[in-house]
Amino acid sequence: MEIFDACGFYSDIGVKVLIQKSLITISDGNFDMHNLVQEMGHHIVRGKHPNNPGKHSRVWREEDIEDLCSSDATTENNNIKAIRFYGESPRFPELVANLKKLRLLICKSILRNNYDTTVFEAPTFLSNELRYIHLSGYLASPLPETFQPKKLVILSLHNSLHEEIWTASTKIETT
């Protein structure tokens, strides 16, 4: 529910409608849907460009993210609005830095450092459109100074080594 709320959807109303139409169920606080419904949603997102994840609005398949990281991680992308990555790729922070319209970022890195904790290297740029950030294994480095989290609703850092999230000189402008 918090992801829906963070992205500006009316979760209370929308979830009730989905339950009434038998598209989802909620058990033990988790959403569940039939595999065919999930596959249909995936097919809709992949739409006209099933083999070109750079043109999708959401990217979740590890192989698609690996393709994006290996082929054109340095290319600016205005299509991808949500990305979920559970894996390791040294170029993933570079990919994230080029997603200019990104609204949702979920990353659970499985890279390991000498202290046997997960590691996610800091991207050099984060979209100011971000509303939801969940990072596991984020390094102790601050978020990019250019990041203005005016629209950010949820910032979740697990297994983080942070003492500060922004540098002391970073000014967050409010409207």
C-alpha positions in Angstrom: 0.0 0.0 0.0 2.8 2.4 0.8 4.2 2.1 -2.7 0.8 2.9 -4.2 0.5 5.9 -1.9 4.0 7.1 -2.6 3.3 7.0 -6.3 0.1 9.1 -6.0 -2.4 6.3 -6.5 -5.5 6.1 -4.3 -4.7 2.8 -2.7 -7.7 2.4 -0.4 -10.2 2.8 -3.3 -8.1 1.0 -5.9 -7.3 -2.0 -3.8 -10.9 -2.5 -2.9 -11.9 -2.4 -6.5 -9.2 -5.0 -7.4 -10.4 -7.3 -4.6 -14.1 -6.9 -5.7 -13.1 -7.8 -9.3 -11.2 -10.8 -7.9 -8.0 -9.6 -9.5 -6.1 -9.7 -6.2 -6.4 -11.1 -2.7 -4.7 -10.0 0.5 -3.4 -12.7 2.9 -1.2 -12.0 5.9 -0.7 -8.4 4.7 0.6 -9.5 1.3 -1.0 -9.0 -2.1 -1.5 -12.1 -4.1 -2.8 -12.5 -7.7 -3.2 -15.4 -10.0 -0.1 -16.1 -12.2 -2.1 -15.4 -15.4 -3.2 -12.0 -14.2 0.4 -11.2 -13.3 1.6 -12.4 -16.7 -1.0 -10.3 -18.4 0.3 -7.2 -16.6 3.9 -8.1 -17.6 2.7 -8.5 -21.2 1.0 -5.1 -21.1 4.2 -3.4 -19.8 6.4 -5.1 -22.3 3.8 -4.3 -25.0 5.1 -3.3 -28.4 8.8 -3.7 -27.5 9.1 -7.1 -25.7 12.8 -7.4 -26.6 13.7 -3.8 -25.8 13.5 -3.2 -22.0 14.7 0.4 -22.5 11.3 1.2 -23.9 9.3 -0.3 -21.0 7.9 1.8 -18.2 8.8 -0.8 -15.6 11.7 -3.1 -15.5 11.9 -6.1 -13.0 13.4 -9.0 -14.9 17.1 -9.5 -14.0 18.0 -10.4 -17.5 16.5 -7.2 -18.8 18.4 -5.1 -16.3 21.6 -6.9 -17.1 21.0 -6.2 -20.8 20.4 -2.5 -20.0 23.5 -2.4 -17.9 25.7 -4.1 -20.5 24.4 -2.3 -23.6 23.5 1.3 -22.9 23.9 2.1 -19.3 25.3 5.5 -20.2 22.3 6.4 -22.4 19.7 8.8 -20.9 16.3 7.1 -20.6 13.0 8.8 -20.2 10.8 5.7 -20.5 11.6 3.7 -17.3 9.6 5.0 -14.3 10.0 2.0 -12.0 12.9 -0.5 -11.5 13.3 -3.4 -9.2 16.6 -5.2 -9.1 17.8 -8.1 -6.9 21.3 -8.8 -8.0 24.7 -7.5 -8.7 26.0 -5.4 -11.5 28.8 -2.9 -11.2 27.0 -0.8 -13.9 23.6 -0.6 -12.1 24.3 2.7 -10.4 25.3 4.1 -13.8 22.0 2.9 -15.2 20.0 4.4 -12.4 21.8 7.7 -12.9 20.5 7.9 -16.4 16.8 7.2 -15.6 15.6 10.7 -15.7 11.9 10.0 -15.0 12.4 7.3 -12.4 9.6 7.3 -9.7 10.2 4.0 -7.9 13.6 2.4 -7.1 13.9 -0.9 -5.3 17.4 -2.5 -5.2 18.6 -5.3 -3.0 22.2 -5.9 -3.9 23.9 -9.2 -3.3 27.4 -7.8 -3.7 29.6 -8.4 -0.6 32.3 -6.4 0.9 35.0 -7.3 3.5 32.5 -6.9 6.4 30.1 -9.5 4.9 27.4 -6.9 4.4 25.6 -6.1 1.2 26.9 -3.3 -0.9 25.1 -1.0 -3.3 27.4 1.7 -4.8 25.9 5.3 -4.9 24.6 6.5 -8.2 26.0 9.9 -9.3 22.5 11.2 -10.1 19.0 10.4 -8.8 15.8 11.5 -10.5 13.9 14.3 -8.7 10.7 12.4 -9.7 11.5 9.6 -7.2 8.7 9.0 -4.8 9.8 5.6 -3.3 13.3 4.4 -2.7 14.1 1.1 -1.0 17.8 0.2 -1.0 19.4 -2.7 0.8 23.2 -2.6 1.1 23.7 1.0 0.3 27.2 2.3 0.9 27.9 5.0 3.5 28.3 7.6 0.9 25.6 10.4 0.8 23.0 10.6 -1.8 23.9 12.8 -4.8 24.0 16.5 -4.0 21.9 17.3 -7.1 19.0 15.1 -5.7 16.1 17.3 -4.7 13.6 14.9 -3.0 10.6 17.2 -3.1 8.3 14.3 -4.3 9.9 11.6 -2.1 7.4 9.9 0.2 9.4 6.9 1.4 13.1 6.4 1.8 14.0 2.9 3.1 17.7 2.0 3.7 18.3 -1.5 5.0 21.8 -2.8 5.9 23.1 0.7 5.4 26.3 2.2 6.9 25.0 5.8 6.7 25.8 8.4 9.3 24.3 11.1 7.1 22.1 10.9 4.0 22.9 14.3 2.5 26.0 16.4 3.0 25.7 19.3 5.4 25.8 21.8 2.5 22.9 20.2 0.6 19.9 22.4 0.6 16.5 20.8 0.1 14.2 23.3 -1.5 10.5 23.2 -0.6 7.6 24.6 -2.5 
